[in-house]
Amino acid sequence: MNPSGGLQWHWRAWRSQALWRPTCEQISTSLAQLAPASSELLLIGASAGWMMPSRWLQGFAKVTTWDIDPLAAPLFRWRHAAALKASGSELVCRTGDALAGFGQLLGKHPDACIFFDNVLGQYRFHFKNPEQAAQKIDRVVRSLRGREWGALHEVCSGPVTRRCPGASWPAMRRRVQGSPDSAAFAQDWLTQLGAKGAWLDHLTSTVFEKDTVVSHIAWPFKPDYCHWLQIGWVRH
Ligand SMILES: C[S@@+](CC[C@H](N)C(=O)[O-])C[C@H]1O[C@@H](n2cnc3c(N)ncnc32)[C@H](O)[C@@H]1O
C-alpha cells in the first residue's frame, strides 16, 4: 500500500479537478515565476502530474520523472507526453524509490535541477515514527547542497470551518522564509483558510532555509479539509 500515491491518489485527483483548479492555477503561476538555470529537470514524486502544468515542463530540454507508483509513468505520459513532444523536450519516466540512494541519483544527473513535487510533506505517512520521517527529509535536503532545486509540499493540514469557498479561495502569498512576522503571518493565513481544531504538521518547516522566497498556497484537499502548501526554489 502506497500511503501517498497509487490508485486512491489518482482517483481523488481525477475527480477533484474542479475543486483543485484554483490551487493548480496558483501552482502554475508560482512555477512560471521561477527561472531555472538548468535545462534538465529531475521530477521526484511526479505521479501523473495531476497538479503540474505541462507549460512549465516544456521549458526543459529533458525531464526525468521518478515515482514508486507503477501507474505513475504511463499516466504521466498520458497527461504530459504530447506537450513535451511539441516543445521538443525529452521525457523519461522511471518507476522506483528516488530517495533511496538519492546521492547516486544526483550523481547520474550532475547538471539537472530537482523538483520535489508534493512528496516531502507526504513523507511522514511513509514512516511509523515521525522522527524517522523528519530525519529522512533532513538527509535529502542536506544532500542537495550546491544544487539547484525546488519543492512543493505541505506545511500542515487540517479541518476547516466552512466548505471550500471556490472562487473566493485565498490568493497565493509570496514571502521571505523566516521573516520576523512569520508567526503573525501563520496565524492570519490559517484564519483565512478557516482552520479549526488540531492541524497536522507535515514536518517540512526546515526544508527551505531562512531568506528563501516562498509562495504559500491553499489546497482544499477535500471540501472540509485543507492543506497549506508552500513552493520555493533554491539556487546555490
Ligand atoms: C501527493 S503525490 C504527488 C502528486 C503529483 N506531484 C501530482 O501532481 O499528481 C506523492 C507521490 O510521491 C510518490 N513517492 C513517495 N515516495 C517516493 C519516493 N521515495 N520516490 C519516488 N516517488 C515517491 C508517491 O508514489 C506519490 O505518487
The ligand as an SDF file (V2000), in Angstrom:
LIG
                    3D

 27 29  0  0  0  0  0  0  0  0999 V2000
    0.8500   13.5470   -3.4200 C   0  0  0  0  0  0  0  0  0  0  0  0
    1.5560   12.5250   -4.6150 S   0  0  0  0  0  0  0  0  0  0  0  0
    2.3100   13.6450   -5.7650 C   0  0  0  0  0  0  0  0  0  0  0  0
    1.3900   14.3020   -6.6800 C   0  0  0  0  0  0  0  0  0  0  0  0
    1.9580   14.6700   -8.0250 C   0  0  0  0  0  0  0  0  0  0  0  0
    3.0860   15.5460   -7.9080 N   0  0  0  0  0  0  0  0  0  0  0  0
    0.8580   15.2090   -8.9230 C   0  0  0  0  0  0  0  0  0  0  0  0
    0.9020   16.3760   -9.3320 O   0  0  0  0  0  0  0  0  0  0  0  0
   -0.0280   14.4090   -9.2470 O   0  0  0  0  0  0  0  0  0  0  0  0
    3.0620   11.9250   -3.8850 C   0  0  0  0  0  0  0  0  0  0  0  0
    3.7890   10.9770   -4.8150 C   0  0  0  0  0  0  0  0  0  0  0  0
    5.0830   10.7100   -4.3210 O   0  0  0  0  0  0  0  0  0  0  0  0
    5.3790    9.3670   -4.6280 C   0  0  0  0  0  0  0  0  0  0  0  0
    6.5140    8.9440   -3.7930 N   0  0  0  0  0  0  0  0  0  0  0  0
    6.5380    8.7710   -2.4520 C   0  0  0  0  0  0  0  0  0  0  0  0
    7.7720    8.4250   -2.0400 N   0  0  0  0  0  0  0  0  0  0  0  0
    8.5520    8.3870   -3.1450 C   0  0  0  0  0  0  0  0  0  0  0  0
    9.9290    8.0910   -3.3730 C   0  0  0  0  0  0  0  0  0  0  0  0
   10.7420    7.7740   -2.3630 N   0  0  0  0  0  0  0  0  0  0  0  0
   10.4020    8.1270   -4.6380 N   0  0  0  0  0  0  0  0  0  0  0  0
    9.5720    8.4540   -5.6770 C   0  0  0  0  0  0  0  0  0  0  0  0
    8.2580    8.7560   -5.5130 N   0  0  0  0  0  0  0  0  0  0  0  0
    7.7490    8.7280   -4.2690 C   0  0  0  0  0  0  0  0  0  0  0  0
    4.0700    8.6440   -4.3640 C   0  0  0  0  0  0  0  0  0  0  0  0
    4.0030    7.4000   -5.0040 O   0  0  0  0  0  0  0  0  0  0  0  0
    3.0740    9.6410   -4.9260 C   0  0  0  0  0  0  0  0  0  0  0  0
    2.7680    9.3840   -6.2730 O   0  0  0  0  0  0  0  0  0  0  0  0
  1  2  1  0
  2  3  1  0
  2 10  1  0
  3  4  1  0
  4  5  1  0
  5  6  1  0
  5  7  1  0
  7  8  2  0
  7  9  1  0
 10 11  1  0
 11 12  1  0
 11 26  1  0
 12 13  1  0
 13 14  1  0
 13 24  1  0
 14 15  1  0
 14 23  1  0
 15 16  2  0
 16 17  1  0
 17 18  1  0
 17 23  2  0
 18 19  1  0
 18 20  2  0
 20 21  1  0
 21 22  2  0
 22 23  1  0
 24 25  1  0
 24 26  1  0
 26 27  1  0
M  CHG  2   2   1   9  -1
M  END
$$$$
